[in-house]
Amino acid sequence: MAARLKRIYLGFTLGFVLFLLGLALLEQLGLSKNAIGISFLAATVGVYACIGLFSRTTDADEYYVAGRRVPAIFNGMAAGADWMSAASFIGLAGTLYLSGYGGLAYVLGWTGGFCLVALCLAPYLRQFGQYTIPDFLGARYGGMAPRLLGALAATLVSFIYVVAQIYGVGLITARLTGFSFEIGVFLGLGGVLLCSFLGGMRAVTWTQVAQYIVLLIAYLVPVIWMCLKQTGVPWPQWVYGHQLQQITATEQRLNQDPAELQVRAVFIERAASFERKLSDVPQALAADRAEAARQVALLKAQDASLAAIQAAEKSQAALPRTPTEASEQWQRGRASNTALAQPLAGMPPHALAFAGDPEGDAADRLKFDESRRNFLALVFCLMVGTAGLPHLLTRYYTTPTVGEARQSVAWSLFFISLLYFTAPALAVMVKYEIFTQLVGTAFDQLPTWIMQWTRLDPGLLSVSDVNGDGLLQLGELRLSGDIVLLVAPELAGLPFVISALVAAGGLAAALSTADGLLLTISAALSNDVYFRLFNPNASMTRRVTLSKALLLATALAAAAVAAQRPADILLLVTSAFSIAGATFFPALVLGIFWRRANGWGAVAGMLTGLAVTLYYMVVASPSLRLALGVPGPAELLWGIAPVSAGVFGVPAGFLAIALVSCFTPRPAAEQAQLVDRLRSPPQRSPAPGGVGVP
């Protein structure tokens, strides 16, 4: 089987490369950008849909775990695609661009998480041999409470994660086709459903292998091309240090540039203006309303153009309606302008490890300690979150043996490292292009792609001549981390076919992860809630049919939420990691390695970890406090950012399981024996219905 699969995917790779070269030739002959984008979208999604169609099934083993016959290397590729979500593919390079050294926390945390999976979870879960993570919790701890709580938590984590993926799908599809973001969301949703609806895990697995090939080519081609263009060397990792030195020297020059200082002075004055308004909000709001009304009346009296009058009336209508709304809006304006007034448009120096100075005054030492603490907390949350993600752990149910489950984790690390070792170099090269090629360009000579992204969403990219000198300064450029990778080819002057290739790779990453997440949600609700709780006599065909219906409903709900643009991709995903780590990691690890852990403890630990994490996210996040109507300012504990709330939730979960298990009756004999069987060497492949039988 493995040899046949290798021939199939080798043929797919060659076909994709020929398709790419053909479109490159057609671009040189005059094929439009829109046609190239639509061709990439139609060809790649069409292939994924065909794989999904040919892999359709109603068999429960095939639908939930791909028949447990996926070879290790292909399972590793599928896990790599499942893992390389929109956050990793699109957001990681952007975070490294905006945060510099601080962004390496994602590389360290996500990579380290796979070590936890390999050592602590994957082989034991494969030895167990059921369908879902709630299946394991139900069998290990007994009763419906751990299973039901696990199913609900898996649904929550996966839904947050899938919203981020569909948001990325909409962003990429809109860029490829020229349609609006909302239409792009639902076009991409069709691709998600075509891949996963008919064939479940079997279709998702073979689709994800193809998607990994696409996203690998899409990631490596532009960065190698940019590396050749900038240094003459086709090995980005090799020249990363040299380019970082160039960036550091340019940062020092920009910090002293007179035009950049002018831009910063404008932002400082704007922040001071908001500060003055906040000193007496009702009076300032009344003054703004009076001035807006005076401007409208003046324009009408001067018989100004209709466009000018309408613009003035629009500005008048946009004024805050109440003092409370004005206060919130002006506080955001003050914070935004204060950040923009910082050197390098608020970005830290790329090579600076942590903010502040450990040898400086008290404020600098505090800033240094908080920065380092947040870095380590984020690494921790990403590690345990990786080891607690239900859709990722389920992937290791699909291998034929426990040994191949271990091997597939190693292959997963290899395939992911090909991209993760490249992301820091890509971020540095994009920053080099912006600092040396884009900054200083006259506004009337800016490339057309800037205006195209601005029209799509000014929140993603915008430029404004703040100091009025007609030249673009770094402080006048607003670039979201979500599109740094997508704009990289056009920024470097590469052919548009490479931009379309990158977008197709991002689409493959988002689709592959969305497929796995939707399948996890539908399997948890159909197998662990409906079948185990409400209808234990349901046939396999009925369970699979219900799972497909739930998958469709979940996909539509996630698309509706994603269309509202809830937050940036990486923020959503990082929050899901904290929740997953705090809810699942303690219960899974202690369930495998501690015979005394019981059902009462597992329920207490999962609820405690989840509650502590969600509570800290709410109290520490200004946006969540505002959305939920919680009064007062955000409150940080030890300066820890809300996305790292799992650093409190995970220890709380472990402690709750240990204490409650010690003060309640021991687990039943069969549950304790399950621990021994999970940790004993398997004599043969586990039976389809449960733990392996010697």
N, C-alpha and C positions, 0 to 999 in steps of 0.2 A: 504494500500500500504506500509506504513512504517513497519508494522509487517512482511510482506513478505520480504521486503528488508533486515530487520535485520536477518531473518533466512538465506537468501542467503549469506550475507557477513560473518555471523558467521561460516557457512559451509566453505566458502573460507578461513577464518582465520585458522580453524582447519586443513583444507587440506594443507595449506602452512606450518604449523608447522610440520605436519607429513612428508611432503616432505623434510623439512630441517633435521629432525631427521633421515630419511632414507638415505640421502646423507652423513650425519655424520657417520652412521654405515658403509656405503660402503667405505668411506675414510679409516676407521680403517681396512677394509678388503683388502685395496690395490688399490682402484679406483684412477686413476691419477688426478692431479690437473687440467689438461686441460679438462678432461672429466667432472669434477665437474663444472668448469666455464661455459662450453658449455651447460650443463644441466640447470644451473640457467638461462642462457640467453634464451634458447629455451622454458623452462617452463613458465617463467614470461611473456615474450613477446607473447608467444602463447596464454596465458590466456587473455592478453590485446587485442590481435587481435580478439579472439572469441567474446569478449564483443563488440568490434567495429563492427564486422560482424553482430551480432544479433541485434544491435541498428541502423542499416542502415535506412536511411529515405530520402525522397525528400520533405517533408513538411517543409515550411519555419519556422513555430513556433517551431517545433521539432529541426530543424537543427541549428537555431540561439540561442534559449533560452530554449531548452529541454522541450518545451510544458508548461513552467511555472508551473511545478508540482513536483519540487524536494523538499522533506521535509527538514526542517531547519538543522537537525543534519547531514544528508548526504551532504547537500550543504556545511556545515561547514567542513566536511572531504574533500570534493572535493576542496574547497578553500584552505584548508591546504596543500593538495598535489600540487595544482596550485602554491601556494606561496613557498613551499619548493623546490625551484629550485636547479639546480646544485650549484649555488652560496651559498644558505643557507645550503644545505645538505653537500656538499663537501668543499666549500670555507670558511664557517664560522669558523669551528674548526681550519682550517689552519691559518686564520687571527688571531684568538685568540692565537694560538701557537706562531706566529711570532711577534704579537704586544702586547700581554698581555692585560693590562687594556684598552688600546686604542681600541682594538677590540670590547669592550662592546658597543661602539657607534652603531654598527650594531644591536645588540640585542635591545637596547633602541629605536633606530630609527624605525626599522621595526615593533616592537610591538606597539609603540606609533602611528604609521601610521594607524593601525587598529582601534584605538580609534577615529581618525579623520574620517575614513570611516563610523563607526557606528553612530557618532554624526552628521556629516555634509553632507553625500552623499548617503549611501546605501538606506535608507528608501525612500528618495525623488526620487531617480532614479527608484526604483521599483514602486513607485506611478506613475511615468511617463509612464512606461510600454511598451517601444518600444524595439528595438533589440540591438542598439549600442550606444556608447557615442556620435559619430557624429550625430546620430538621435536626441539626446537631444539638442545638440548645434544648429542644424538646426531649431528645433521647438521653442526653447526658444528665439533665437536671430533673426530668420527669414532670408530668403535669402540663396543662395547657398554658399556664401563665408565662413561663420563659419563652415558649414557642411564639405565643401571640405577641408578647412584648418585642421579641426579636423581629417578627414580621413587620410590626408597625415602625420600629426604628429603622429597619432596612428600607422601608418605603419612604420615610422622611429623608434619610441621607441621600438615597438615590434620586429622589425628586429634586432636591436642591441642586444636586450635581447635574441632572439632566437638563434643568432649566438653563444652566450655564452653557451646556453643549448646544442646545437649540438656539440660544442667543448667538453663539459663534457661527452656527450654520446659517442663520439669517444674515449676519454680517458678511459672510463670504459669498453667499449666493447673490446678495444684492450687488456686491462688487463685480461678480462674474457676469451677471445678466443685465445690470443697469436698472433693475426693478427696485421698488421701495423696500425698506428694511422689513416691513410687515409682510409683504408678499414673499420676500426672500425666506422668512421664517417658515411659512407654510409650504413653499416649494421644497425647501430642505427637509421638512417633516415628511413629505412624500418619499424622499430617499431613505429616511430612517425606517419607515414602515415597510417599504419594499424589501429591505434587507432582513428584517427580523420577524415580520408578521406571520409568514407562512411556515418557516422552517425552524423557528426557535433557535436554540443553541447550535444546532447543526449548521443552519444557514449563517448564523452570526459568526461562527468560527471560521468557516471557509471564506466568508466575505472579509473578515478582519485580516486574514493573511494577505489577501489582495490589497487591502487598504494600507497595510504596513509597507508594502512595496512602493505604493504611490507616495506615501508621506515621507519615506526615506529619501527617495529620489528628489522630491520637492524640497526637502530641507537642505540636502547636501549640494545640489547643483548651484543655487544662487550664492551660497556662502563661499564655495570654492571659486566661483567666477569672480566674486567681489575680492577675494583674497588675491587672485591672480592680477586683477586690475590695480589693486593698491600696492602690492609688494612684489609681484612677479613669481610668487611661490604658491603652488596649489594645495598647501597643507595649512589650513587655518589655525589648528591647535599649535603648530610649530611657531608661527609668527605672532601669536596672541600677545606675548609679552612685549614684543617690539612695538606693536600698534598701541598697546596700553601706555607705553612711554610717550608716544606721540600725542595721545589724548591728554595725558597729564600736562604736557607742555602747552597744549592749546588751551586747556582750562585756565592755566595761570595767566595766559595772555588775555583771554576773554574777561577774567576778573578785573583787569585793569583797563579794559577798552573804554574810551570816553563815551561812545554811543551806547554801550551796555549800561554804563553808569547813569546815563540820561534816562533810559527806560526804567531802571530800578527806582530812580527818583520820582518818576511819574506814579509808579505803583505805591511808593511810600506815601505820596500825597493823597492818593485815592483811599488808602487804608486810614489815613488821618481824617479824611472827610467822613468816612463811615463812623469813625470813633466819635467825632463831634456830633453826628446825628444821634448816636446811641446815648449821648449824655442827656438828651431831652427828646424822647421819641415822638410824643404827640405834637410838640411844636414843630419839629423837623418835618413830620409827615404833612402837617398843615401847610408849611412853607413850600414843600415840593408840589403839593396839589395846586396851590395858588400860582406857582411859577409855570406849571404845565398848562393851566388854563390861560394864563397870560400869553404864552407862546402860541397856543392855538388861535386865540383872538387876534394876536398881532399878524399872524400869517394870513388870516382871512381878511383883515383890514388892508393888508398890502397886496391882496389879490394874487397870492402865491399859487404855485402849481398845485394841482389836485394831489399829486404824489407826496409833496411836502406836507400838505395839510393832513393827509391820511397818516403819514408817519408820525406827526406830532400827536394826533388823536390816539394812535396806537400806543405811543409812549405814555400818554395820560391814562389810558385804560389799564396799562400794565402796572401802575403804582399799587403798592399794598393797600388792601381794603381796611385793615384794622391796625392799631398800634402793635398788637402782638405779632401779626404777620410781618409788619415792617421791621420789628426788632429781630425776628429770626432771619429775615432776608438780609438785613444790614450786618448781622453778625457773620453770616456766611461770606458776604462781600468783604468784610474786614479781614477775615481769616484767609480768603483767597488772595487778596492783594498783598497781604503780609508775606504769604508764601512766595508769590511771584516776585516780590522785592528782594528775595534772597539771591546771592550769587548763583550763576549757572541756572537761572529760572527755577530755583528751588531744588535742583538735583544735587546730591552730594558729590564731591570729587570721586571719580570712578574707582580709584585705587584705595580710597580711604576705608579702612576696615570698619571702624565704628565712629559715630558722631562724638563730639566733645573731645576732651583731652584728659587722660588719667593723671597728668602732672600739672593741670591747670588749677583754676580757682574752684570753689565749691560747686558752682553751677556747671562748669565744664566737666567736673568729675561725676556729677549726678547724671548728666546727659550721656557720658561715656558708659556708665554702669547700666543705665536703662537701655541703651542701644545694644550693648552686648547681651544683656538679659533677654531682650526681645528676639535677638538672633537665635540664641540657644533654645528659647521656648518654641519658636517657630519650627526649628529643626526637630525637636521632640514631638510636637503635634503632628507634623507631616509623617514622621516615622511610624508612630502608633496608629495614625489615621490610615496610612497605607495598609498596615497589617489588620485593619478592622473594616476595610471596604468590602461589603458583601459581594458586589459584582466582580471584584478581582479574585476573591477567595474561591468563588464558585467555579472560576475557570480551571482550577486545579482538581476539580471533580472529574474532568473530561479525559484524563490520561488513562491508559490501560492499566498501569501499575503504580504503586507507591514510589518505586525507584524513578519512574519517568516523571512523576510529579516533582521530585527534587530536581531532576535534570531540566525540566521545563522552566523552573524558577531561574536556574542558571542561564538558560537561553534567553529568558525575559530580560535579565540584567544586561546581557550582552547586547541585545537588540536596542534596548533603551539607551545604553551608554553611548551607542553610535551617535545619537542625537544630543544627549545631555552634555557630552564632552565638547560638542560643537557650539552649543547655545551661547556660552560666554564670549567666544570669539566672534560670533555673529553680532552680538550686542555692541561690542567694541568697534567693529567695522561699520555698522550703521551710524554710530556716534561720530566716527571719523568722517564719514561722508557728510553728515549734517554740519559738523563744525567747519570743515574745510571747503565744501562745495555749495551748501545751501545758505549758510549764514553769510551775510554781506551781499546777497543777490538783490538787485532792484526789484521792487514789487511788480512792476510791469513786465518783468522778464522771468517771473516764477514759472516753473513747469506746470503744465495743464493738470497733472494728476492731483496737485494740491487743491485746485478748485473743485475737482470731481469729488474728492473726499469731503470737502467743506460742504458741498451741496447735499451729500448723503447724510452727514450728521456733523454739525459744527462741534459737538462735544468730543468727537474723535480726533479732528484736526481742524485748526483754525489759525489764521495769521491776521495781525492788525498792526498798522504803523503807529505805534504808541508815541514815539518821539518825533514823528513827522519828518524824518530825514529821507524817506523814500527807499530806504534799504532795510532788508530783513535782519533783525538782530535775534540772538538766541532767546532773549527774554520776550520777544514778540511772537514766538512760535509755541502753539499748544498742540502737543502730540500725545495721544493716548497710548498707553502700553499695549492695548488690544490690537493695534494696527501696525506696530513697528515692523513685524515680520512681513506683513502684507505689502507695505510700501517700500521695503528694502530693494527689490529689483528695480523699480522705477526710480528710486532715489539714486541708485548707482548707474542709471542710464542703460540698463540691460533691456533686451527686446521684451515686448509685452507678453510674448508667449511664456517667458519665465515668470512674470507676474501671475499669469493665469495658472501656471504649474504650481506656484506656491499656494494660490487660493484653492486649487484642487487638492493639494496635500492637507491644507487646513480643514477642508471639507471632509476628507477621508478620516482625519483624526477625530473630528467632532461626531461624524456619523458612527464610527466604530464604537466610541465610548457610549454614545446615546443608545445604540442597539443593546449593548450589554446591560446598561442601567434599566432600560424599559423592560427587558426580559427579567431582571432581578425583581422589579416591582410586581410585575404580573405573576411571576412564579410564587412570590411570597404571599400574595393575596389569594391566588387560586389554590396552591398546594398547602400552605400553612394556615390559612384562615378558613377558606371555604371547605376544602376537603377534610382537614383535620378537625375542624370545629363544628361545621354545620351539616356536612353530608359525607360521612366516612364511607358510604357505599357508592359514591360517584365513580363511574367508569373512567378509565384513562382518557378515552376520547372526549368525554364531557369536561374533564379537567383541562385538557389541552385547549379545547374550544373556548372555555371560559377565560383561560389565560390569554388567548388571542384578543378576546373582546376587552379585557382589562388593559392589555397593552395599548390598544387603540385609544381607549378613553384616557389613559394616563398621558399618552403622547399629545393628544389634543389639549389637555389641561396644561401641560408643560409649555406648549407652544403659545397658549393664551397668556401665560405669565411672562414668558420670554419676550413677547411682543411689547410689553410695558417697559422694557429695558431696565430691569430692577437694580443692577449694579454691574461693576466690571467683572469680567470672567474670573480672574484669579481670586478676587475677594469671595465670590460665591463658592468656588471650589475649595478654598482654604477653610472656610467655615464648615463645609461638609466633612472635611478631614477631622477637625476637632470633635465634631459630633460623633462621627464613626469611631474614632479612637476611644472616646470616653464611654461610649455605650457598649461596644463589642469587645474591645481588646482585653479588658480585665476578665470578662466572663469566659472568653475563649481560652485564654492562656491558663487561668486557674482551672477551667474545666478539663484541660488536657493534663496538667502537671500536678494537681492537688486533689487527692481522692476525697478529702474532707469537704470540699466545696459542695453545697447543696442548692436545691431550687430556691429556697427562701433567700439565701445569700445572693444567688444570681439575679433574682428579680430586684432585690434591694440595691445591688451594685449597678445594674443597668439603669434603674430609675435615678439613683443618686448621681451617677456620672452624667447622664443626660440633663438632669435638672440643674446641676451646678454649672455645666457648660452653657446651657441656654440662658441661665440667669446672668452669668457674667457677660455674655454677649450683649444682652439687653442693657444692663446698667453701664457698660463701658463704651457703648456705641452711640454717638449723638444721633445718627440717622435712625437707628432702631427705636431709640427713646422717643424721637419725634413721631415716627410712624405709629407707635403704640400708645402715644399720649402720656408717656411717663415724664413728669415734670422734673426740672432741675438739670444741672450739667452732668456730663459723663463722669463716672468715677472709676479710675484705674487703680488696680491693686499692684503695687510695686512697679508701676509703669507698664504693665503687660498689655499689649494691644488686644482688642476683642477677638481677632481672628485666631489668636493663640489661647482661647479659653480652655481648650483641652488640657493645658498644663495644670489646671485645677481639677478638671473633671476626671481625668484618668486616675490620679492618686486617690481621689474620693471614691471612685468605683472599686478599686482594689481594697481599700480600707473597709468599705461597706460589706463587700462579699466576705472578707475575712472575719469581721466581727459578727455579722449575722449568722454565718455558717457555724461559728464556734458556740453560739448561744442557742442554737436550734438543733433538732435531731439530726443524726448522721444521715447521709443519703442512702437510699435503698441499695441492697447488695448488688443488683444488676447494674446500677449506675456506677458504683465503685469499680465493678469488674470491667465495665466498658473502658475506664481509664487504663487499666492494665492491658486490655486487648489493643487499644489504640497505640500504646507505647511498646508493644511487643513486635518483633520482626515479623512481617507478613510471610506466610508460607506460600500463598498464592494470591492472585488478584481477588479483591473483595467481591463478594456476590452483589448483584444489582440491587438487592433489597436492603442491604445494610452493611454492618461491620463484617470484615472478611472472616470466613470460616476456615479453620485449619484443615 
